[in-house]
Amino acid sequence: MSAVPTEINKPQQSLKPNHAVIVGKIDFVRSFDSQEGKLFEHRLIQAAEDEYSSPQAVLVVAKSKQGQIGDECRVLVRVGGYRDSYKNREGDQVLTARVQLRAVE
């Protein structure tokens, strides 16, 4: 298992509603233009819970680059998203949601 950044051991301020702390290793970064200006999308691979489970991957969008590929980072994010739906093979509409993690900057 990879080492967790030492910052995680520091005393934490209480989180606001819909905020979370994401810790992981950056394995992909890309920039893109949006209505807000240039944004950076980071894919973070989170450490597996134990040696028998798989690591998880999440995307974090930020106004500034949070690190380079291979860097471990810790990011305070705002959890958001939007409604979504699709039709299954039987033609029934399935309601779902898309989660978005935005860095609090």
Secondary structure, DSSP 8 states (H G I E B T S, - for coil): -----GGGGS------TTEEEEEEEEEEEEEEEETTEEEEEEEEEE--SSTTS--EEEEEEESS----TT-EEEEEEEEEEEEEEEE-TTS-EEEEEEEEEEE--
